[in-house]
Amino acid sequence: MPSSIHTSRNRRVIAGAGLVLVAIVVVLIATDPVGGSAGSGGGVGDSAAATSLATVRSQSLSSQTQVSGTLGYAGSASIRVPSGTAPSAVSQAQQSLASGEAMLSRARASLAADGEALADSRATAAAARAKEAVDCAGEGAAEAASAPAEGASSDSPSGGGSDVCASDAQAVAAAAQSSSVAATKVEGDRALLSSAERSLASAEASLAMARSSATVYGQSSTFTKLPSVGEVITRGQTVYAISGRPVVLRYGSPAIRKLPLGSVVFEPGPVRVTSVTPTTGQTVMPGPVLGISSTARQVKIALAASQQASVEVGDAVTITLPDNQTTPGRITYVSSVATSPPSRSPGGGGEEEGPPTIEVDVTPTDPATTGHLDEAPVSVSITTESVRDALAVPIDSLLALAGGGYALELVEGRVHRLEAVNLGLFDDADGLVQVSGEGVSAGQRVVVPATS
């Protein structure tokens, strides 16, 4: 039976072909009752409507459905100003690193100097202890044990050894105190050095982070050049400019980044500007700048989800453009996710959920024939069913029988007869229909209305 997509059209064609016929096989023999010849001229009857002959053929048939689509450009996306670290912040991080390096240098110098002073103090203390050991050994040690009598002369023979030993003891004590002070200072220097090293490491990490997220713009940067909607930008051309500095387009993906963020835009190929968010002179802020698409032409279709199994990537279609010209195309994408778009309720009471649809994308085979229209409504003929080696006849050759069903008027020499047939696939694009029946075979001739 014919597909429901074609039912209304086929009923009109068949009903116009002859609703008054009866379900009787008529055999006309001996003479041509209509006074015509099935040979030259093609006339087969003298009825009110002129007729001609067609041949039953074995061929492939396909069934198409017409759907609405939108012609435009593929691959919508946006170009954004990235967020990151302003150039002034990078400069501050560099200054912090320089300060950290200077602090570390001073800490190292101080530790080196104080370390030498400690070594000198320790050497002095060692020498004092050695001298004390010599001066106060034996008799001198015993004499040193008793203090000189009050009023006794320091240069008296009895007090000479005692004075020397006491002086050595004082020297040892002073050297020990100096060494202790020097050691304490060295320990402080080491703590300062450790702190300076940590500060420098932190400054280095901060600078590395600032550099990795450094942007091409600062707080006072402005847009000084912007493209127009519809403009096509190719490799090496300026996408927009910030404070007089051009931001250029490169193809592919970024490798190791050596320029500040926002100084280069990477895209797979040429881009077409679809929208511009900022205005010239506006302060640069992170966020969208341009809406873009590729330069490839594409038709988007919201196909009924119930027809998803009827289409697949690679299927050929025919696109009818706004000027009624047609151009071929192929399906390049079939979504597996159905959505239910809103639709107006019949009573005008607002929106309600419409039937579920899937997105189907079509790429024109010859993009140049589609012009440069964007968001233009088009009609697309999609093949939803096909059959091979079908017996095909013109749809106009079908005759509706009074008792129901359909027949063909077959011509065999001077003999005309009606043969009941079953209908299969309707190919509206070629005006053919699949038929089957015991008395129908390829090569037979059938009566069809004559074309003017």
Secondary structure, 3 states (H helix, E strand, C coil): CCCHHHHHHHHHHHHHHHCCCCCCCCCECCCCCCCCCCCCCCCCCCCCCCEEEEECEEEEEEEEEEEEEEEEECCCEEEEECCCECHHHHHHHHHHHHHHHHHHHHHHHHHHHHHHHHHHHHHHHHHHHHHHHHHCCCHHHHHHHCCCCCCCCCCCHHHHHHHHHHHHHHHHHHHHHHHHHHHHHHHHHHHHHHHHHHHHHHHHHHHHHHHHCEECCCCCCEEEECCCCCCEECCCCEEEEECCEEEEEEECCCCCCCCCECCEEEECCCEEEEEECCCCCCECCCEEEEEEEECCEEEEEEEEHHHHHHCCCCCEEEEECCCCCEEEEEEEEECCCCECCEEECCCCCCEEECCCEEEEEEEECCHHHHCCCCCEEEEEEEEEEEEEEEEEEEHHHCEECCCCCEEEEEEECCEEEEEEEEEEEEECCCCEEEEECCCCCCCCEEEEECCC
